[in-house]
Amino acid sequence: MPVLFFGMISGALVLHVLSPARSARLQMLDEDHQRISGDVDHLRLKAERLKAELHSFQDGSEGWREVARRDLGMIAPGEVVFRFPTEKP
């Protein structure tokens, strides 16, 4: 009787561990983990670039002018902007 009980328990454990649903779930979790790790690495690099840009502004360099021009379309006093059409009418 104990051998039969042990056999039933071990059979149930084997079925649980080797079930296709469990394998699919583990594969999905692994894919999610890889995607999220890639996102974290990308965000870490972006944060480092932004920190470097911030430090360059704090060091008194003129980098903030370039950012104002590039990102905000601003110009300094006395500057003139020339705009040329890029498409034929």
MOFEN-V263843 format. One record per residue. N is the residue number from 1. PSI is psi in radians with two decimals (NA if undefined). NEAR is the number of other ideal C-beta (glycine too) atoms within 8 Angstrom. Layout:
# MOFEN-V263843
n,psi,near
N,PSI,NEAR
N,PSI,NEAR
This chain:
# MOFEN-V263843
n,psi,near
1,-0.80,4
2,-0.57,5
3,-0.71,6
4,-0.76,7
5,-0.80,8
6,-0.69,8
7,-0.72,8
8,-0.76,8
9,-0.81,8
10,-0.62,8
11,-0.75,8
12,-0.69,8
13,-0.73,8
14,-0.76,8
15,-0.67,8
16,-0.77,8
17,-0.66,7
18,0.23,7
19,2.50,8
20,-0.60,5
21,-0.67,6
22,-0.74,10
23,-0.73,9
24,-0.71,8
25,-0.74,8
26,-0.67,8
27,-0.74,8
28,-0.74,8
29,-0.67,8
30,-0.74,8
31,-0.73,8
32,-0.74,8
33,-0.75,8
34,-0.74,8
35,-0.79,8
36,-0.65,8
37,-0.70,8
38,-0.72,8
39,-0.73,8
40,-0.76,8
41,-0.75,8
42,-0.79,8
43,-0.60,8
44,-0.76,8
45,-0.73,8
46,-0.72,8
47,-0.69,8
48,-0.71,8
49,-0.74,8
50,-0.65,8
51,-0.74,8
52,-0.71,8
53,-0.72,10
54,-0.77,8
55,-0.61,8
56,-0.56,9
57,-0.67,10
58,-0.39,6
59,-0.06,6
60,0.19,3
61,3.00,7
62,0.31,5
63,-0.50,9
64,-0.53,8
65,-0.73,8
66,-0.71,8
67,-0.71,11
68,-0.69,9
69,-0.89,10
70,-0.86,6
71,-0.53,6
72,-0.12,7
73,0.45,4
74,2.77,6
75,2.76,6
76,2.75,6
77,2.37,3
78,-0.18,3
79,2.67,6
80,2.39,4
81,2.23,5
82,2.23,4
83,2.24,4
84,2.42,4
85,2.47,6
86,-0.24,3
87,2.60,4
88,2.42,3
89,NA,3
